[in-house]
Amino acid sequence: MSVTPVLETAVDVLRRRDPELAEILLGEADRQATTLQLIAAENFSSPAVLAALGSSLANKYAEGYPGARYHGGCEIVDVAERIAVERAKALFGAEHANVQAHSGSSAVLAAYAALLRPGDTVLALGLPYGGHLTHGSPANFSGRWFDFVGYGVDAETGLIDYDQVRTLARTHRPKAIVCGSIAYPRHIDYACFREVADEVGAYLIADAAHPIGLVAGGAAPNPVPYADVVCATTHKVLRGPRGGMILCGADLAERVDRAVFPFTQGGAQMHTIAAKAVAFGEAATPAFTAYAHQVVANARVLAARLAAEGLVVTTGGTDTHLVTADPAPLGVDGRTARGRLAAAGMVLDCCALPHADVRGLRLGTAAVTTQGMGETEMVRIAVLFAQVLRGEAESQKAREEVRELAGGFPPYPG
Ligand SMILES: Cc1ncc(COP(=O)(O)O)c(C=O)c1O
């Protein structure tokens, strides 16, 4: 099994102090290295990112912002946060970056807190079409505190219905419009959203949790020039630590910062912020640009081959790392498919399918591309995938093939 040097150290220490947890770390490392991580929101952070996460910065309390902390002894971590902010601003061409949001959801919560009042109307992609929980789910703070109106996607093409967005915006006069999704595989027309927002006097919030890594690598359009506030995660294609980030113009900087701390969060997680700085540094390299483009090339091949195998691929393909598909033509529903694939070592999610009662499948190529897999491996995965769903490949044999394929591309070589 391949583990990072950081994990090796952690396991050595834990073996002596807490063998039970040491086994869990090793077991998870083994699971990740011997199965295929096709969950669209996951990736393998670099050893440098993991090193920052498991560092002395984890011990430091740092409420506030660099130069203005509640706690003493922040001189060194202040530098880490300043570096993270400057790297994020440079990477995405933003006037301001807040790197303290603990997660993507925290970033969205802070964006709403900065711009809205409870009871305001917000227009966002409806949850059945790929909106996130923070885009108005009744189970989430967003649905309870704001009045969400959902736009959808075209029943035929699966593409965002921009005419409907405009009509709903004119009818409901939202205070903010949210663009972004957990499952939309195509580029978003940020200019169009900006135009609609301007027409009705709404803020535009881009929730770019998924594509932000592609933006960093120049493989997807950048929402920063169009949106008032951009929310993102740092752990998906961007390949950093689990966490969130908010980008905005200088005019909203103070409101956004205060919405994060002290309004919605307490002490910043300095180890995570340092790890974000490392990830932003990595994402600014030509190697990451090549990676981001390969992620998309891989997803396109995966989508095309799954379609050739008979799955119905939403929108007919992808522009991103993300593919959603209905396996029904292969005689299996999404939930059953996910279980069968998991048994064969192919780990992915179910998702809502637009204009359908059944659940579909959501796959992503960020993690397997980090492992070094290319188009050839995508074809192999798609073929095996379909064989498993059709019941042609005996589960144990498929599991062995996955193990062999994954073994050729260790996430942490050496
Ligand atoms: C569009 C979108 N927004 C927000 C989030 C929330 O991120 P987190 O799980 O870090 O809270 C996600 C996560 O998948 C997402 O896809």
The ligand as an SDF file (V2000), in Angstrom:
LIG
                    3D

 16 16  0  0  0  0  0  0  0  0999 V2000
  -22.3310   23.7780   -4.9340 C   0  0  0  0  0  0  0  0  0  0  0  0
  -21.9220   23.4170   -3.5480 C   0  0  0  0  0  0  0  0  0  0  0  0
  -22.0660   24.3250   -2.5830 N   0  0  0  0  0  0  0  0  0  0  0  0
  -21.7040   24.0660   -1.3210 C   0  0  0  0  0  0  0  0  0  0  0  0
  -21.1600   22.8480   -0.9870 C   0  0  0  0  0  0  0  0  0  0  0  0
  -20.8450   22.5840    0.4640 C   0  0  0  0  0  0  0  0  0  0  0  0
  -19.5190   22.2860    0.7430 O   0  0  0  0  0  0  0  0  0  0  0  0
  -19.1620   21.5920    2.1360 P   0  0  0  0  0  0  0  0  0  0  0  0
  -19.5250   20.1580    2.0230 O   0  0  0  0  0  0  0  0  0  0  0  0
  -17.6770   21.8360    2.2730 O   0  0  0  0  0  0  0  0  0  0  0  0
  -19.9410   22.2840    3.1950 O   0  0  0  0  0  0  0  0  0  0  0  0
  -20.9790   21.8690   -1.9530 C   0  0  0  0  0  0  0  0  0  0  0  0
  -20.4270   20.5520   -1.6030 C   0  0  0  0  0  0  0  0  0  0  0  0
  -20.5170   19.5920   -2.2780 O   0  0  0  0  0  0  0  0  0  0  0  0
  -21.3760   22.1690   -3.2850 C   0  0  0  0  0  0  0  0  0  0  0  0
  -21.2390   21.2680   -4.2590 O   0  0  0  0  0  0  0  0  0  0  0  0
  1  2  1  0
  2  3  1  0
  2 15  2  0
  3  4  2  0
  4  5  1  0
  5  6  1  0
  5 12  2  0
  6  7  1  0
  7  8  1  0
  8  9  2  0
  8 10  1  0
  8 11  1  0
 12 13  1  0
 12 15  1  0
 13 14  2  0
 15 16  1  0
M  END
$$$$
